[in-house]
Amino acid sequence: MTLSIAKSIMAKAISGWRQVGQRAGLAVAGLALGTHAASAQTPMYYLETFGPKGEITASLTWGLLAISVFVVVLMSVLVLVAIFRAKRLEPAELGSKLPVSHPGGGHRWIYLGLALTTAALIVMVVWTMEVLAEIDEPAVEPAFTIEVTGEQWWWEARYVDPDDPSRTFVTANELHIPVGEPVRIRLASADVIHSFWVPALAGKTDVIPGQINETWLQADRKGVYRGQCAEYCGVQHAHMAMRVFADPAEEFRSWWEHQLEPADTIPEDDELLRVGQEQFVLKCGACHAVRGTLAGGEAGPDLTHFMDRTTIAAVTLPNTPGHLSGWIADPQHQKPGNKMPNLDLSGPELNAIRHYLETLD
């Protein structure tokens, strides 16, 4: 009962802080983006969220922030009061002894401070434990699982249909989830420790080699939510991002069905496309897969529906012809240290491979 009353009072106290903070954050984001468009697309903003898991966590964040600000302000005021109300002592003569005194009333402040601090800490600890228990599992069982593997420096995503294994497929870096439905995320690492974080939807979950960790996502509004590796994992850690697309149910089902399809067959009369596919299989097929072709590599992302993605190199570059050509020609210049080698392609080879990739939609 006491905790409920304390949380109720605290919720009312921080509601104004939350509104001010959200408006300030969105204003800054709007200035940075040149628009006040859907705040769901604001990069890495975690004080306003768009799903049940994020909402619970954000409320705790605002509560702890309000308590912290209150404590800082209170301590500052008390220090200033002590400074200006302190009795001025006459300067002592050199070698003289100062009498020891115990002014009355001082211990009351100590006892009061200890009592208030203890009460606040108890409320914060219990509230935090309640939130952790509440976000552990979604309200309903997720309909499917996405097995996400962190690699230096990109994310592999395997969509698993629990009822039909043949409807499983692999993509990378850009996840799609249905609006209003929880999705289970099963996390593994292929190399070092990473951290899976989509701040507008949920908190961080570590991705640890040799261990499977689980979390879940749910977005209650259509939009694009940026995610990021939140654990330093090497030289390109900052460029290990992702995008989560929350689609209406029908659009999501259509997207899933499309992902199950193999790559389109090459028309016999398109010589440039045929050469591009041959060069891709020869130069890139040992690392990348394109279903329906001889390219079956697993070291890099599956590129079967490459043009469905809005970015390349784990959200480092937009997926445009110019950036794609630059990435194929010299990936080490674009993202130094990544595992994609420079292939020393000739101009015609580069043009043919890029042309072929642009047909993988």
DALIN-V653384 format. One record per backbone hydrogen bond with DSSP energy under -1.0 kcal/mol. NH is the residue of the N-H (numbers start at 1). CO is the residue of the C=O. Records with the same first field share a line. If there is no record, write none. Layout:
BEGIN
NH: CO + CO
END
This chain:
BEGIN
5: 1
6: 2
7: 3
8: 4
9: 5
10: 6
11: 7
12: 8
13: 9
14: 10
18: 14
19: 15
20: 16
21: 17
22: 18
23: 19
24: 20
25: 21
26: 22
27: 23
28: 24
29: 25
30: 26
31: 27
32: 28
33: 29
34: 30
35: 30
41: 38
42: 39
45: 42
50: 200
55: 51
56: 52
57: 53
58: 54
59: 55
60: 56
61: 57
62: 58
63: 59
64: 60
65: 61
66: 62
67: 63
68: 64
69: 65
70: 66
71: 67
72: 68
73: 69
74: 70
75: 71
76: 72
77: 73
78: 74
79: 75
80: 76
81: 77
82: 78
83: 79
84: 80
85: 81
96: 93
110: 106
111: 107
112: 108
113: 109
114: 110
115: 111
116: 112
117: 113
118: 114
119: 115
120: 116
121: 117
122: 118
123: 119
124: 120
125: 121
126: 122
127: 123
128: 124
129: 125
130: 126
131: 127
132: 128
133: 129
134: 130
135: 131
145: 160
146: 184
147: 158
148: 186
149: 156
150: 188
151: 154
154: 151
156: 149
157: 171
158: 147
159: 169
160: 145
167: 164
168: 165
169: 159
171: 157
173: 155
174: 172
175: 243
177: 245
179: 247
180: 219
181: 178
183: 217
184: 144
185: 215
186: 146
187: 213
188: 148
190: 150
194: 207
196: 205
201: 198
202: 198
205: 196
207: 194
211: 208
213: 187
215: 185
217: 183
220: 50
223: 246
225: 244
227: 242
228: 197
229: 240
230: 195
237: 234
239: 236
240: 237
241: 314
242: 227
243: 173
244: 225
245: 175
246: 223
247: 177
252: 248
253: 249
254: 250
255: 251
256: 252
257: 253
258: 254
259: 255
260: 256
261: 258
263: 291
270: 267
271: 269
274: 270
275: 271
276: 272
277: 273
278: 274
279: 275
280: 276
281: 277
282: 278
283: 279
284: 280
285: 280
287: 284
288: 284
290: 295
293: 290
297: 285 + 288
300: 287
303: 289
306: 303
307: 360
308: 305
309: 306
312: 317
316: 312
317: 312
319: 310
320: 318
324: 320
325: 321
326: 322
327: 323
328: 324
329: 325
330: 326
334: 330
335: 331
338: 335
350: 346
351: 347
352: 348
353: 349
354: 350
355: 351
356: 352
357: 353
358: 354
359: 356
360: 357
361: 359
END
